Amino acid sequence: MENWSEKKSVNNNLFLQKLGIEVPVICGAMYPCSNPELIAAVSESGGIGMVQPLSLVYAYSIPFEEGLNQIKSLTTKPVGLNVIVEKNIKAYEDRMKNWVDIALTKGVRFFVTALGDPSWVIEKVKPFGGIVYHDVTERKWAERAVRLGVDGLICVNNRAGGHAGNQSAEDLFKQLSDFGLPLICAGGVSTSDHFIDSLKMGYSGVQMGTRFIATTECKAHPDYKEAILRASEKDIVLTKRVTGVPLSVIRTPYVDSVGLEIGPIAQFLFRFRRTRHWLRFLYNLRSVRAMKKTNLKGLSTKDYYQAGKGVEGINEVLGANTILKIFRTAYEKFLAGE
Ligand SMILES: Cc1cc2nc3c(=O)[nH]c(=O)nc-3n(C[C@H](O)[C@H](O)[C@H](O)COP(=O)(O)O)c2cc1C
């Protein structure tokens, strides 16, 4: 037990010190909910906001570099970049590489990779002193990422919004703790009690998505925020219909009417590596458009509101700075052993 707490505090220091932040809270990248004001507000309040480049460029129509400049005009504190490393068409991969290059020139040093092989990101950012954390849902992917040289793991559990994992936060921690790297709990954290519980489990910090959608700074449509406030844990379902793999969304009459599964042809094509790759691309393209419409413009004919089970603890729209203030106080008490 003593070893654990020693390890925990070292990791905590490592995560906070390496990132240069004060509160171990990441505002996770969210397509299409990551807007410059939200990212900057979280960083400015002592946590770290993640830039989701597709969100910036496609959802908000802000050229990437301009978006980073906008964020930098709102905060001088560190922000991170989400890099989706999923194999894709070359033009997309080249654009992602270019975004990483631009981010490095703008001083971004924290990168969270997701959905694939993070090696090219590690190679690119390490000479600049960059730090790479990789999103994982199970040990198999964590082993590969650790072997490749990531600095930490974002442990996505079965309560997360977006693409959820299939294990509890506790089980995931137990599976991954022997790597000796900082582990960040992603999924179902929406209150300071959840946050402290995660730290007590041994996590070095938390990554939150759903909680930050219901903030004054987030540009998601009020209908979306309202749906989060109204929803309880049992309203969260996993649908494959948006991206082809389980996505955590709030149950709405639309979700009920179309069901949660993909059709038999898509199921068949998902079985083979090559067709799966193309199908994922098509699904992603379609979902990028659909999410932009429903999540930002509030259309109500095809309501897909991505959210995790943390909705249970979200009862009002708050300023991101208020959330960070509450979490900071809880963190200080935790450190003081209160
Ligand atoms: C609306 C929404 C969009 C998301 N988009 C992304 C994304 O583009 N890239 C990514 O790595 N994670 C994405 N996530 C996952 C979040 O970064 C974060 O890990 C997750 O929301 C944590 O779970 P929580 O929602 O229960 O707090 C998304 C989550 C949500 C709710």
The ligand as a MOL file (V3000), in Angstrom:
LIG
                    3D

  0  0  0     0  0            999 V3000
M  V30 BEGIN CTAB
M  V30 COUNTS 31 33 0 0 0
M  V30 BEGIN ATOM
M  V30 1 C -19.0360 14.7940 -27.9240 0
M  V30 2 C -17.7710 14.0400 -27.7330 0
M  V30 3 C -16.8360 14.0290 -28.7520 0
M  V30 4 C -15.6040 13.3870 -28.5930 0
M  V30 5 N -14.6800 13.4600 -29.5950 0
M  V30 6 C -13.4380 12.9370 -29.4000 0
M  V30 7 C -12.4290 13.1190 -30.3830 0
M  V30 8 O -12.6320 13.7460 -31.4110 0
M  V30 9 N -11.1950 12.6010 -30.1350 0
M  V30 10 C -10.9250 11.8970 -28.9730 0
M  V30 11 O -9.7920 11.4390 -28.8100 0
M  V30 12 N -11.8680 11.7280 -28.0240 0
M  V30 13 C -13.1000 12.2430 -28.2060 0
M  V30 14 N -14.0590 12.1240 -27.2110 0
M  V30 15 C -13.6760 11.5100 -25.9170 0
M  V30 16 C -13.2780 12.6050 -24.8930 0
M  V30 17 O -12.0880 13.2540 -25.2610 0
M  V30 18 C -13.1280 12.0200 -23.4690 0
M  V30 19 O -12.1530 11.0190 -23.4300 0
M  V30 20 C -14.4370 11.4320 -22.9550 0
M  V30 21 O -15.4760 12.3350 -23.2100 0
M  V30 22 C -14.3680 11.1730 -21.4600 0
M  V30 23 O -15.5930 10.6690 -21.0130 0
M  V30 24 P -16.7660 11.5790 -20.3740 0
M  V30 25 O -17.5110 12.1450 -21.5430 0
M  V30 26 O -17.5590 10.5990 -19.6070 0
M  V30 27 O -16.1420 12.6340 -19.5480 0
M  V30 28 C -15.3180 12.7140 -27.3720 0
M  V30 29 C -16.2740 12.7070 -26.3530 0
M  V30 30 C -17.4820 13.3560 -26.5170 0
M  V30 31 C -18.4820 13.3660 -25.3960 0
M  V30 END ATOM
M  V30 BEGIN BOND
M  V30 1 1 1 2
M  V30 2 1 2 3
M  V30 3 2 2 30
M  V30 4 2 3 4
M  V30 5 1 4 5
M  V30 6 1 4 28
M  V30 7 2 5 6
M  V30 8 1 6 7
M  V30 9 1 6 13
M  V30 10 2 7 8
M  V30 11 1 7 9
M  V30 12 1 9 10
M  V30 13 2 10 11
M  V30 14 1 10 12
M  V30 15 2 12 13
M  V30 16 1 13 14
M  V30 17 1 14 15
M  V30 18 1 14 28
M  V30 19 1 15 16
M  V30 20 1 16 17
M  V30 21 1 16 18
M  V30 22 1 18 19
M  V30 23 1 18 20
M  V30 24 1 20 21
M  V30 25 1 20 22
M  V30 26 1 22 23
M  V30 27 1 23 24
M  V30 28 2 24 25
M  V30 29 1 24 26
M  V30 30 1 24 27
M  V30 31 2 28 29
M  V30 32 1 29 30
M  V30 33 1 30 31
M  V30 END BOND
M  V30 END CTAB
M  END
